[in-house]
Amino acid sequence: AESPRVPGGRRARRTVEPYVQAALGGARWSLVPGLRLTADDQWGTHPTPRVAAMLRPLGAASPLALRASVGRGFRAP
């Protein structure tokens, strides 16, 4: 980044965010756990886990699907 407001006029940052997930399940349900690891040279390293679930209560071919997910997040300021 280049800006007159940045000391020295320039600043560089490196960020890496690998992500992995696995889809588990059957015809009527699925469970998808995942993990993102944010590694930033200014803000540090933060894991952000997530799990999502889906159920088709009326059968595998039903258009009705119930979904839920929970996770934790990090966003650099």
N, CA, C and O atoms as a Maestro MAE file, in Angstrom:
{
 s_m_m2io_version
 :::
 2.0.0
}

f_m_ct {
 s_m_title
 :::
 protein
 m_atom[308] {
  # First column is atom index #
  i_m_mmod_type
  r_m_x_coord
  r_m_y_coord
  r_m_z_coord
  i_m_residue_number
  s_m_chain_name
  s_m_pdb_residue_name
  s_m_pdb_atom_name
  i_m_atomic_number
  :::
  1 25 0.847 -1.171 0.000 1 A "ALA " " N  " 7
  2 3 0.000 0.000 0.000 1 A "ALA " " CA " 6
  3 2 0.890 1.232 0.000 1 A "ALA " " C  " 6
  4 15 1.908 1.290 0.689 1 A "ALA " " O  " 8
  5 25 0.490 2.189 -0.771 2 A "GLU " " N  " 7
  6 3 1.194 3.463 -0.803 2 A "GLU " " CA " 6
  7 2 0.215 4.564 -0.405 2 A "GLU " " C  " 6
  8 15 -0.896 4.657 -0.927 2 A "GLU " " O  " 8
  9 25 0.663 5.392 0.534 3 A "SER " " N  " 7
  10 3 -0.181 6.489 0.993 3 A "SER " " CA " 6
  11 2 0.676 7.505 1.733 3 A "SER " " C  " 6
  12 15 1.629 7.125 2.414 3 A "SER " " O  " 8
  13 25 0.359 8.772 1.615 4 A "PRO " " N  " 7
  14 3 1.098 9.762 2.388 4 A "PRO " " CA " 6
  15 2 0.821 9.642 3.889 4 A "PRO " " C  " 6
  16 15 1.586 10.161 4.703 4 A "PRO " " O  " 8
  17 25 -0.274 8.958 4.261 5 A "ARG " " N  " 7
  18 3 -0.608 8.788 5.682 5 A "ARG " " CA " 6
  19 2 0.153 7.643 6.335 5 A "ARG " " C  " 6
  20 15 0.167 7.533 7.561 5 A "ARG " " O  " 8
  21 25 0.789 6.786 5.530 6 A "VAL " " N  " 7
  22 3 1.555 5.656 6.057 6 A "VAL " " CA " 6
  23 2 2.982 6.127 6.325 6 A "VAL " " C  " 6
  24 15 3.602 6.726 5.446 6 A "VAL " " O  " 8
  25 25 3.522 5.866 7.531 7 A "PRO " " N  " 7
  26 3 4.909 6.260 7.803 7 A "PRO " " CA " 6
  27 2 5.859 5.668 6.752 7 A "PRO " " C  " 6
  28 15 5.851 4.461 6.512 7 A "PRO " " O  " 8
  29 25 6.660 6.508 6.142 8 A "GLY " " N  " 7
  30 3 7.566 6.060 5.094 8 A "GLY " " CA " 6
  31 2 6.913 5.995 3.723 8 A "GLY " " C  " 6
  32 15 7.598 5.773 2.725 8 A "GLY " " O  " 8
  33 25 5.606 6.185 3.657 9 A "GLY " " N  " 7
  34 3 4.900 6.210 2.377 9 A "GLY " " CA " 6
  35 2 4.463 4.867 1.842 9 A "GLY " " C  " 6
  36 15 3.598 4.818 0.967 9 A "GLY " " O  " 8
  37 25 5.035 3.756 2.338 10 A "ARG " " N  " 7
  38 3 4.677 2.417 1.838 10 A "ARG " " CA " 6
  39 2 4.536 1.440 2.996 10 A "ARG " " C  " 6
  40 15 5.163 1.595 4.043 10 A "ARG " " O  " 8
  41 25 3.707 0.439 2.785 11 A "ARG " " N  " 7
  42 3 3.554 -0.640 3.768 11 A "ARG " " CA " 6
  43 2 3.193 -1.913 3.013 11 A "ARG " " C  " 6
  44 15 2.433 -1.876 2.045 11 A "ARG " " O  " 8
  45 25 3.732 -3.023 3.455 12 A "ALA " " N  " 7
  46 3 3.414 -4.321 2.853 12 A "ALA " " CA " 6
  47 2 2.958 -5.274 3.961 12 A "ALA " " C  " 6
  48 15 3.502 -5.271 5.065 12 A "ALA " " O  " 8
  49 25 1.960 -6.077 3.645 13 A "ARG " " N  " 7
  50 3 1.469 -7.109 4.569 13 A "ARG " " CA " 6
  51 2 1.346 -8.410 3.820 13 A "ARG " " C  " 6
  52 15 1.108 -8.431 2.612 13 A "ARG " " O  " 8
  53 25 1.510 -9.500 4.554 14 A "ARG " " N  " 7
  54 3 1.298 -10.822 3.977 14 A "ARG " " CA " 6
  55 2 0.226 -11.543 4.787 14 A "ARG " " C  " 6
  56 15 0.275 -11.579 6.017 14 A "ARG " " O  " 8
  57 25 -0.734 -12.111 4.079 15 A "THR " " N  " 7
  58 3 -1.806 -12.879 4.709 15 A "THR " " CA " 6
  59 2 -1.979 -14.177 3.955 15 A "THR " " C  " 6
  60 15 -1.998 -14.197 2.724 15 A "THR " " O  " 8
  61 25 -2.105 -15.277 4.709 16 A "VAL " " N  " 7
  62 3 -2.379 -16.592 4.141 16 A "VAL " " CA " 6
  63 2 -3.602 -17.139 4.860 16 A "VAL " " C  " 6
  64 15 -3.688 -17.067 6.086 16 A "VAL " " O  " 8
  65 25 -4.561 -17.692 4.094 17 A "GLU " " N  " 7
  66 3 -5.784 -18.227 4.700 17 A "GLU " " CA " 6
  67 2 -6.139 -19.590 4.100 17 A "GLU " " C  " 6
  68 15 -7.038 -19.671 3.263 17 A "GLU " " O  " 8
  69 25 -5.455 -20.661 4.511 18 A "PRO " " N  " 7
  70 3 -5.854 -21.984 4.029 18 A "PRO " " CA " 6
  71 2 -7.188 -22.397 4.661 18 A "PRO " " C  " 6
  72 15 -7.512 -22.001 5.780 18 A "PRO " " O  " 8
  73 25 -7.948 -23.198 3.918 19 A "TYR " " N  " 7
  74 3 -9.272 -23.624 4.362 19 A "TYR " " CA " 6
  75 2 -9.438 -25.098 4.028 19 A "TYR " " C  " 6
  76 15 -9.029 -25.549 2.958 19 A "TYR " " O  " 8
  77 25 -10.037 -25.843 4.942 20 A "VAL " " N  " 7
  78 3 -10.304 -27.260 4.705 20 A "VAL " " CA " 6
  79 2 -11.699 -27.578 5.242 20 A "VAL " " C  " 6
  80 15 -12.105 -27.061 6.283 20 A "VAL " " O  " 8
  81 25 -12.427 -28.432 4.520 21 A "GLN " " N  " 7
  82 3 -13.720 -28.896 5.007 21 A "GLN " " CA " 6
  83 2 -13.952 -30.315 4.515 21 A "GLN " " C  " 6
  84 15 -13.320 -30.760 3.557 21 A "GLN " " O  " 8
  85 25 -14.859 -31.022 5.174 22 A "ALA " " N  " 7
  86 3 -15.216 -32.390 4.802 22 A "ALA " " CA " 6
  87 2 -16.733 -32.499 4.802 22 A "ALA " " C  " 6
  88 15 -17.390 -32.020 5.726 22 A "ALA " " O  " 8
  89 25 -17.290 -33.120 3.782 23 A "ALA " " N  " 7
  90 3 -18.739 -33.338 3.710 23 A "ALA " " CA " 6
  91 2 -19.028 -34.791 4.096 23 A "ALA " " C  " 6
  92 15 -18.580 -35.730 3.438 23 A "ALA " " O  " 8
  93 25 -19.781 -34.945 5.168 24 A "LEU " " N  " 7
  94 3 -20.156 -36.264 5.675 24 A "LEU " " CA " 6
  95 2 -21.662 -36.381 5.600 24 A "LEU " " C  " 6
  96 15 -22.365 -35.382 5.751 24 A "LEU " " O  " 8
  97 25 -22.173 -37.577 5.371 25 A "GLY " " N  " 7
  98 3 -23.621 -37.695 5.403 25 A "GLY " " CA " 6
  99 2 -24.183 -38.807 4.569 25 A "GLY " " C  " 6
  100 15 -23.468 -39.647 4.024 25 A "GLY " " O  " 8
  101 25 -25.510 -38.779 4.488 26 A "GLY " " N  " 7
  102 3 -26.261 -39.763 3.740 26 A "GLY " " CA " 6
  103 2 -27.229 -39.072 2.803 26 A "GLY " " C  " 6
  104 15 -27.048 -37.904 2.459 26 A "GLY " " O  " 8
  105 25 -28.270 -39.806 2.385 27 A "ALA " " N  " 7
  106 3 -29.240 -39.269 1.430 27 A "ALA " " CA " 6
  107 2 -30.094 -38.149 2.032 27 A "ALA " " C  " 6
  108 15 -30.475 -37.216 1.325 27 A "ALA " " O  " 8
  109 25 -30.395 -38.234 3.326 28 A "ARG " " N  " 7
  110 3 -31.294 -37.249 3.943 28 A "ARG " " CA " 6
  111 2 -30.598 -36.239 4.845 28 A "ARG " " C  " 6
  112 15 -31.238 -35.295 5.307 28 A "ARG " " O  " 8
  113 25 -29.317 -36.410 5.105 29 A "TRP " " N  " 7
  114 3 -28.646 -35.513 6.026 29 A "TRP " " CA " 6
  115 2 -27.190 -35.307 5.610 29 A "TRP " " C  " 6
  116 15 -26.606 -36.126 4.902 29 A "TRP " " O  " 8
  117 25 -26.626 -34.200 6.067 30 A "SER " " N  " 7
  118 3 -25.190 -33.983 5.880 30 A "SER " " CA " 6
  119 2 -24.642 -33.152 7.032 30 A "SER " " C  " 6
  120 15 -25.349 -32.351 7.644 30 A "SER " " O  " 8
  121 25 -23.389 -33.365 7.300 31 A "LEU " " N  " 7
  122 3 -22.657 -32.630 8.315 31 A "LEU " " CA " 6
  123 2 -21.354 -32.181 7.666 31 A "LEU " " C  " 6
  124 15 -20.623 -32.997 7.105 31 A "LEU " " O  " 8
  125 25 -21.063 -30.878 7.742 32 A "VAL " " N  " 7
  126 3 -19.884 -30.321 7.066 32 A "VAL " " CA " 6
  127 2 -19.057 -29.512 8.062 32 A "VAL " " C  " 6
  128 15 -19.339 -28.335 8.284 32 A "VAL " " O  " 8
  129 25 -18.034 -30.132 8.667 33 A "PRO " " N  " 7
  130 3 -17.120 -29.358 9.503 33 A "PRO " " CA " 6
  131 2 -16.045 -28.711 8.630 33 A "PRO " " C  " 6
  132 15 -15.652 -29.260 7.601 33 A "PRO " " O  " 8
  133 25 -15.579 -27.548 9.052 34 A "GLY " " N  " 7
  134 3 -14.533 -26.861 8.303 34 A "GLY " " CA " 6
  135 2 -13.669 -26.014 9.213 34 A "GLY " " C  " 6
  136 15 -14.051 -25.705 10.342 34 A "GLY " " O  " 8
  137 25 -12.501 -25.641 8.713 35 A "LEU " " N  " 7
  138 3 -11.582 -24.811 9.482 35 A "LEU " " CA " 6
  139 2 -10.803 -23.914 8.531 35 A "LEU " " C  " 6
  140 15 -10.251 -24.382 7.535 35 A "LEU " " O  " 8
  141 25 -10.762 -22.627 8.842 36 A "ARG " " N  " 7
  142 3 -9.913 -21.668 8.130 36 A "ARG " " CA " 6
  143 2 -8.871 -21.182 9.130 36 A "ARG " " C  " 6
  144 15 -9.183 -20.914 10.290 36 A "ARG " " O  " 8
  145 25 -7.642 -21.073 8.669 37 A "LEU " " N  " 7
  146 3 -6.567 -20.560 9.507 37 A "LEU " " CA " 6
  147 2 -6.070 -19.271 8.868 37 A "LEU " " C  " 6
  148 15 -5.524 -19.293 7.765 37 A "LEU " " O  " 8
  149 25 -6.257 -18.154 9.553 38 A "THR " " N  " 7
  150 3 -5.785 -16.862 9.063 38 A "THR " " CA " 6
  151 2 -4.432 -16.575 9.693 38 A "THR " " C  " 6
  152 15 -4.321 -16.491 10.916 38 A "THR " " O  " 8
  153 25 -3.404 -16.426 8.867 39 A "ALA " " N  " 7
  154 3 -2.065 -16.089 9.341 39 A "ALA " " CA " 6
  155 2 -1.667 -14.773 8.687 39 A "ALA " " C  " 6
  156 15 -1.474 -14.711 7.472 39 A "ALA " " O  " 8
  157 25 -1.545 -13.724 9.489 40 A "ASP " " N  " 7
  158 3 -1.257 -12.383 8.999 40 A "ASP " " CA " 6
  159 2 -0.053 -11.847 9.761 40 A "ASP " " C  " 6
  160 15 0.016 -11.969 10.984 40 A "ASP " " O  " 8
  161 25 0.891 -11.256 9.046 41 A "ASP " " N  " 7
  162 3 2.100 -10.786 9.724 41 A "ASP " " CA " 6
  163 2 1.850 -9.581 10.632 41 A "ASP " " C  " 6
  164 15 2.703 -9.260 11.459 41 A "ASP " " O  " 8
  165 25 0.715 -8.911 10.502 42 A "GLN " " N  " 7
  166 3 0.404 -7.798 11.393 42 A "GLN " " CA " 6
  167 2 -0.541 -8.208 12.526 42 A "GLN " " C  " 6
  168 15 -0.363 -7.755 13.657 42 A "GLN " " O  " 8
  169 25 -1.547 -9.062 12.249 43 A "TRP " " N  " 7
  170 3 -2.581 -9.379 13.230 43 A "TRP " " CA " 6
  171 2 -2.437 -10.750 13.862 43 A "TRP " " C  " 6
  172 15 -3.216 -11.089 14.753 43 A "TRP " " O  " 8
  173 25 -1.468 -11.553 13.434 44 A "GLY " " N  " 7
  174 3 -1.229 -12.850 14.051 44 A "GLY " " CA " 6
  175 2 -1.995 -13.979 13.380 44 A "GLY " " C  " 6
  176 15 -2.514 -13.833 12.273 44 A "GLY " " O  " 8
  177 25 -2.053 -15.100 14.073 45 A "THR " " N  " 7
  178 3 -2.687 -16.310 13.552 45 A "THR " " CA " 6
  179 2 -3.967 -16.590 14.336 45 A "THR " " C  " 6
  180 15 -3.976 -16.578 15.567 45 A "THR " " O  " 8
  181 25 -5.058 -16.845 13.587 46 A "HIS " " N  " 7
  182 3 -6.361 -17.073 14.213 46 A "HIS " " CA " 6
  183 2 -7.077 -18.221 13.508 46 A "HIS " " C  " 6
  184 15 -7.306 -18.147 12.301 46 A "HIS " " O  " 8
  185 25 -7.442 -19.298 14.247 47 A "PRO " " N  " 7
  186 3 -8.263 -20.351 13.651 47 A "PRO " " CA " 6
  187 2 -9.735 -19.949 13.687 47 A "PRO " " C  " 6
  188 15 -10.190 -19.336 14.652 47 A "PRO " " O  " 8
  189 25 -10.474 -20.291 12.643 48 A "THR " " N  " 7
  190 3 -11.907 -20.004 12.601 48 A "THR " " CA " 6
  191 2 -12.650 -21.279 12.208 48 A "THR " " C  " 6
  192 15 -12.829 -21.557 11.022 48 A "THR " " O  " 8
  193 25 -13.079 -22.049 13.201 49 A "PRO " " N  " 7
  194 3 -13.801 -23.294 12.932 49 A "PRO " " CA " 6
  195 2 -15.269 -23.037 12.597 49 A "PRO " " C  " 6
  196 15 -15.837 -22.008 12.964 49 A "PRO " " O  " 8
  197 25 -15.869 -24.000 11.888 50 A "ARG " " N  " 7
  198 3 -17.282 -23.909 11.511 50 A "ARG " " CA " 6
  199 2 -17.819 -25.324 11.343 50 A "ARG " " C  " 6
  200 15 -17.090 -26.227 10.931 50 A "ARG " " O  " 8
  201 25 -19.091 -25.514 11.661 51 A "VAL " " N  " 7
  202 3 -19.768 -26.769 11.358 51 A "VAL " " CA " 6
  203 2 -21.179 -26.441 10.876 51 A "VAL " " C  " 6
  204 15 -21.859 -25.594 11.456 51 A "VAL " " O  " 8
  205 25 -21.605 -27.108 9.826 52 A "ALA " " N  " 7
  206 3 -22.944 -26.909 9.262 52 A "ALA " " CA " 6
  207 2 -23.633 -28.266 9.164 52 A "ALA " " C  " 6
  208 15 -22.988 -29.290 8.941 52 A "ALA " " O  " 8
  209 25 -24.956 -28.258 9.335 53 A "ALA " " N  " 7
  210 3 -25.743 -29.487 9.244 53 A "ALA " " CA " 6
  211 2 -26.974 -29.236 8.378 53 A "ALA " " C  " 6
  212 15 -27.517 -28.131 8.353 53 A "ALA " " O  " 8
  213 25 -27.406 -30.277 7.669 54 A "MET " " N  " 7
  214 3 -28.607 -30.190 6.828 54 A "MET " " CA " 6
  215 2 -29.389 -31.494 6.978 54 A "MET " " C  " 6
  216 15 -28.813 -32.582 6.994 54 A "MET " " O  " 8
  217 25 -30.718 -31.363 7.087 55 A "LEU " " N  " 7
  218 3 -31.609 -32.514 7.203 55 A "LEU " " CA " 6
  219 2 -32.792 -32.315 6.269 55 A "LEU " " C  " 6
  220 15 -33.390 -31.240 6.239 55 A "LEU " " O  " 8
  221 25 -33.127 -33.341 5.513 56 A "ARG " " N  " 7
  222 3 -34.348 -33.350 4.678 56 A "ARG " " CA " 6
  223 2 -35.363 -34.249 5.379 56 A "ARG " " C  " 6
  224 15 -35.339 -35.465 5.194 56 A "ARG " " O  " 8
  225 25 -36.272 -33.657 6.197 57 A "PRO " " N  " 7
  226 3 -37.168 -34.451 7.037 57 A "PRO " " CA " 6
  227 2 -38.212 -35.253 6.263 57 A "PRO " " C  " 6
  228 15 -38.743 -36.226 6.798 57 A "PRO " " O  " 8
  229 25 -38.525 -34.875 5.014 58 A "LEU " " N  " 7
  230 3 -39.565 -35.566 4.251 58 A "LEU " " CA " 6
  231 2 -38.999 -36.543 3.229 58 A "LEU " " C  " 6
  232 15 -39.754 -37.085 2.422 58 A "LEU " " O  " 8
  233 25 -37.706 -36.778 3.243 59 A "GLY " " N  " 7
  234 3 -37.094 -37.716 2.303 59 A "GLY " " CA " 6
  235 2 -36.039 -37.047 1.450 59 A "GLY " " C  " 6
  236 15 -35.979 -35.821 1.358 59 A "GLY " " O  " 8
  237 25 -35.205 -37.866 0.824 60 A "ALA " " N  " 7
  238 3 -34.057 -37.378 0.072 60 A "ALA " " CA " 6
  239 2 -34.458 -36.507 -1.121 60 A "ALA " " C  " 6
  240 15 -33.721 -35.585 -1.472 60 A "ALA " " O  " 8
  241 25 -35.597 -36.773 -1.749 61 A "ALA " " N  " 7
  242 3 -36.010 -36.004 -2.928 61 A "ALA " " CA " 6
  243 2 -36.835 -34.761 -2.575 61 A "ALA " " C  " 6
  244 15 -37.222 -34.006 -3.467 61 A "ALA " " O  " 8
  245 25 -37.105 -34.543 -1.295 62 A "SER " " N  " 7
  246 3 -37.930 -33.422 -0.867 62 A "SER " " CA " 6
  247 2 -37.232 -32.078 -1.098 62 A "SER " " C  " 6
  248 15 -36.025 -31.965 -0.883 62 A "SER " " O  " 8
  249 25 -37.980 -31.064 -1.533 63 A "PRO " " N  " 7
  250 3 -37.382 -29.736 -1.663 63 A "PRO " " CA " 6
  251 2 -37.194 -29.039 -0.303 63 A "PRO " " C  " 6
  252 15 -36.509 -28.020 -0.215 63 A "PRO " " O  " 8
  253 25 -37.810 -29.598 0.761 64 A "LEU " " N  " 7
  254 3 -37.679 -29.016 2.093 64 A "LEU " " CA " 6
  255 2 -36.375 -29.473 2.730 64 A "LEU " " C  " 6
  256 15 -36.108 -30.670 2.826 64 A "LEU " " O  " 8
  257 25 -35.567 -28.515 3.163 65 A "ALA " " N  " 7
  258 3 -34.310 -28.817 3.844 65 A "ALA " " CA " 6
  259 2 -34.156 -27.884 5.032 65 A "ALA " " C  " 6
  260 15 -34.349 -26.674 4.909 65 A "ALA " " O  " 8
  261 25 -33.809 -28.442 6.175 66 A "LEU " " N  " 7
  262 3 -33.530 -27.661 7.375 66 A "LEU " " CA " 6
  263 2 -32.022 -27.550 7.514 66 A "LEU " " C  " 6
  264 15 -31.312 -28.555 7.488 66 A "LEU " " O  " 8
  265 25 -31.538 -26.333 7.661 67 A "ARG " " N  " 7
  266 3 -30.099 -26.101 7.741 67 A "ARG " " CA " 6
  267 2 -29.762 -25.304 8.994 67 A "ARG " " C  " 6
  268 15 -30.529 -24.446 9.431 67 A "ARG " " O  " 8
  269 25 -28.607 -25.606 9.557 68 A "ALA " " N  " 7
  270 3 -28.091 -24.866 10.707 68 A "ALA " " CA " 6
  271 2 -26.569 -24.859 10.626 68 A "ALA " " C  " 6
  272 15 -25.956 -25.810 10.140 68 A "ALA " " O  " 8
  273 25 -25.979 -23.788 11.101 69 A "SER " " N  " 7
  274 3 -24.519 -23.738 11.154 69 A "SER " " CA " 6
  275 2 -24.085 -22.890 12.332 69 A "SER " " C  " 6
  276 15 -24.818 -22.018 12.799 69 A "SER " " O  " 8
  277 25 -22.894 -23.159 12.795 70 A "VAL " " N  " 7
  278 3 -22.299 -22.401 13.888 70 A "VAL " " CA " 6
  279 2 -20.809 -22.299 13.592 70 A "VAL " " C  " 6
  280 15 -20.204 -23.213 13.032 70 A "VAL " " O  " 8
  281 25 -20.241 -21.183 13.975 71 A "GLY " " N  " 7
  282 3 -18.818 -20.998 13.739 71 A "GLY " " CA " 6
  283 2 -18.275 -19.836 14.539 71 A "GLY " " C  " 6
  284 15 -18.997 -19.144 15.258 71 A "GLY " " O  " 8
  285 25 -17.004 -19.651 14.392 72 A "ARG " " N  " 7
  286 3 -16.308 -18.551 15.053 72 A "ARG " " CA " 6
  287 2 -15.513 -17.842 13.979 72 A "ARG " " C  " 6
  288 15 -14.970 -18.495 13.088 72 A "ARG " " O  " 8
  289 25 -15.428 -16.531 14.038 73 A "GLY " " N  " 7
  290 3 -14.757 -15.810 12.973 73 A "GLY " " CA " 6
  291 2 -13.742 -14.809 13.460 73 A "GLY " " C  " 6
  292 15 -13.728 -14.426 14.630 73 A "GLY " " O  " 8
  293 25 -12.887 -14.387 12.536 74 A "PHE " " N  " 7
  294 3 -11.914 -13.328 12.794 74 A "PHE " " CA " 6
  295 2 -11.828 -12.456 11.549 74 A "PHE " " C  " 6
  296 15 -11.687 -12.964 10.437 74 A "PHE " " O  " 8
  297 25 -11.910 -11.173 11.735 75 A "ARG " " N  " 7
  298 3 -11.703 -10.228 10.631 75 A "ARG " " CA " 6
  299 2 -10.728 -9.175 11.113 75 A "ARG " " C  " 6
  300 15 -10.919 -8.559 12.162 75 A "ARG " " O  " 8
  301 25 -9.688 -8.981 10.337 76 A "ALA " " N  " 7
  302 3 -8.673 -7.992 10.719 76 A "ALA " " CA " 6
  303 2 -9.302 -6.606 10.787 76 A "ALA " " C  " 6
  304 15 -10.122 -6.259 9.937 76 A "ALA " " O  " 8
  305 25 -8.928 -5.807 11.792 77 A "PRO " " N  " 7
  306 3 -9.478 -4.462 11.921 77 A "PRO " " CA " 6
  307 2 -9.128 -3.570 10.736 77 A "PRO " " C  " 6
  308 15 -9.523 -2.405 10.702 77 A "PRO " " O  " 8
  :::
 }
 m_bond[307] {
  # First column is bond index #
  i_m_from
  i_m_to
  i_m_order
  :::
  1 1 2 1
  2 2 3 1
  3 3 4 2
  4 3 5 1
  5 5 6 1
  6 6 7 1
  7 7 8 2
  8 7 9 1
  9 9 10 1
  10 10 11 1
  11 11 12 2
  12 11 13 1
  13 13 14 1
  14 14 15 1
  15 15 16 2
  16 15 17 1
  17 17 18 1
  18 18 19 1
  19 19 20 2
  20 19 21 1
  21 21 22 1
  22 22 23 1
  23 23 24 2
  24 23 25 1
  25 25 26 1
  26 26 27 1
  27 27 28 2
  28 27 29 1
  29 29 30 1
  30 30 31 1
  31 31 32 2
  32 31 33 1
  33 33 34 1
  34 34 35 1
  35 35 36 2
  36 35 37 1
  37 37 38 1
  38 38 39 1
  39 39 40 2
  40 39 41 1
  41 41 42 1
  42 42 43 1
  43 43 44 2
  44 43 45 1
  45 45 46 1
  46 46 47 1
  47 47 48 2
  48 47 49 1
  49 49 50 1
  50 50 51 1
  51 51 52 2
  52 51 53 1
  53 53 54 1
  54 54 55 1
  55 55 56 2
  56 55 57 1
  57 57 58 1
  58 58 59 1
  59 59 60 2
  60 59 61 1
  61 61 62 1
  62 62 63 1
  63 63 64 2
  64 63 65 1
  65 65 66 1
  66 66 67 1
  67 67 68 2
  68 67 69 1
  69 69 70 1
  70 70 71 1
  71 71 72 2
  72 71 73 1
  73 73 74 1
  74 74 75 1
  75 75 76 2
  76 75 77 1
  77 77 78 1
  78 78 79 1
  79 79 80 2
  80 79 81 1
  81 81 82 1
  82 82 83 1
  83 83 84 2
  84 83 85 1
  85 85 86 1
  86 86 87 1
  87 87 88 2
  88 87 89 1
  89 89 90 1
  90 90 91 1
  91 91 92 2
  92 91 93 1
  93 93 94 1
  94 94 95 1
  95 95 96 2
  96 95 97 1
  97 97 98 1
  98 98 99 1
  99 99 100 2
  100 99 101 1
  101 101 102 1
  102 102 103 1
  103 103 104 2
  104 103 105 1
  105 105 106 1
  106 106 107 1
  107 107 108 2
  108 107 109 1
  109 109 110 1
  110 110 111 1
  111 111 112 2
  112 111 113 1
  113 113 114 1
  114 114 115 1
  115 115 116 2
  116 115 117 1
  117 117 118 1
  118 118 119 1
  119 119 120 2
  120 119 121 1
  121 121 122 1
  122 122 123 1
  123 123 124 2
  124 123 125 1
  125 125 126 1
  126 126 127 1
  127 127 128 2
  128 127 129 1
  129 129 130 1
  130 130 131 1
  131 131 132 2
  132 131 133 1
  133 133 134 1
  134 134 135 1
  135 135 136 2
  136 135 137 1
  137 137 138 1
  138 138 139 1
  139 139 140 2
  140 139 141 1
  141 141 142 1
  142 142 143 1
  143 143 144 2
  144 143 145 1
  145 145 146 1
  146 146 147 1
  147 147 148 2
  148 147 149 1
  149 149 150 1
  150 150 151 1
  151 151 152 2
  152 151 153 1
  153 153 154 1
  154 154 155 1
  155 155 156 2
  156 155 157 1
  157 157 158 1
  158 158 159 1
  159 159 160 2
  160 159 161 1
  161 161 162 1
  162 162 163 1
  163 163 164 2
  164 163 165 1
  165 165 166 1
  166 166 167 1
  167 167 168 2
  168 167 169 1
  169 169 170 1
  170 170 171 1
  171 171 172 2
  172 171 173 1
  173 173 174 1
  174 174 175 1
  175 175 176 2
  176 175 177 1
  177 177 178 1
  178 178 179 1
  179 179 180 2
  180 179 181 1
  181 181 182 1
  182 182 183 1
  183 183 184 2
  184 183 185 1
  185 185 186 1
  186 186 187 1
  187 187 188 2
  188 187 189 1
  189 189 190 1
  190 190 191 1
  191 191 192 2
  192 191 193 1
  193 193 194 1
  194 194 195 1
  195 195 196 2
  196 195 197 1
  197 197 198 1
  198 198 199 1
  199 199 200 2
  200 199 201 1
  201 201 202 1
  202 202 203 1
  203 203 204 2
  204 203 205 1
  205 205 206 1
  206 206 207 1
  207 207 208 2
  208 207 209 1
  209 209 210 1
  210 210 211 1
  211 211 212 2
  212 211 213 1
  213 213 214 1
  214 214 215 1
  215 215 216 2
  216 215 217 1
  217 217 218 1
  218 218 219 1
  219 219 220 2
  220 219 221 1
  221 221 222 1
  222 222 223 1
  223 223 224 2
  224 223 225 1
  225 225 226 1
  226 226 227 1
  227 227 228 2
  228 227 229 1
  229 229 230 1
  230 230 231 1
  231 231 232 2
  232 231 233 1
  233 233 234 1
  234 234 235 1
  235 235 236 2
  236 235 237 1
  237 237 238 1
  238 238 239 1
  239 239 240 2
  240 239 241 1
  241 241 242 1
  242 242 243 1
  243 243 244 2
  244 243 245 1
  245 245 246 1
  246 246 247 1
  247 247 248 2
  248 247 249 1
  249 249 250 1
  250 250 251 1
  251 251 252 2
  252 251 253 1
  253 253 254 1
  254 254 255 1
  255 255 256 2
  256 255 257 1
  257 257 258 1
  258 258 259 1
  259 259 260 2
  260 259 261 1
  261 261 262 1
  262 262 263 1
  263 263 264 2
  264 263 265 1
  265 265 266 1
  266 266 267 1
  267 267 268 2
  268 267 269 1
  269 269 270 1
  270 270 271 1
  271 271 272 2
  272 271 273 1
  273 273 274 1
  274 274 275 1
  275 275 276 2
  276 275 277 1
  277 277 278 1
  278 278 279 1
  279 279 280 2
  280 279 281 1
  281 281 282 1
  282 282 283 1
  283 283 284 2
  284 283 285 1
  285 285 286 1
  286 286 287 1
  287 287 288 2
  288 287 289 1
  289 289 290 1
  290 290 291 1
  291 291 292 2
  292 291 293 1
  293 293 294 1
  294 294 295 1
  295 295 296 2
  296 295 297 1
  297 297 298 1
  298 298 299 1
  299 299 300 2
  300 299 301 1
  301 301 302 1
  302 302 303 1
  303 303 304 2
  304 303 305 1
  305 305 306 1
  306 306 307 1
  307 307 308 2
  :::
 }
}
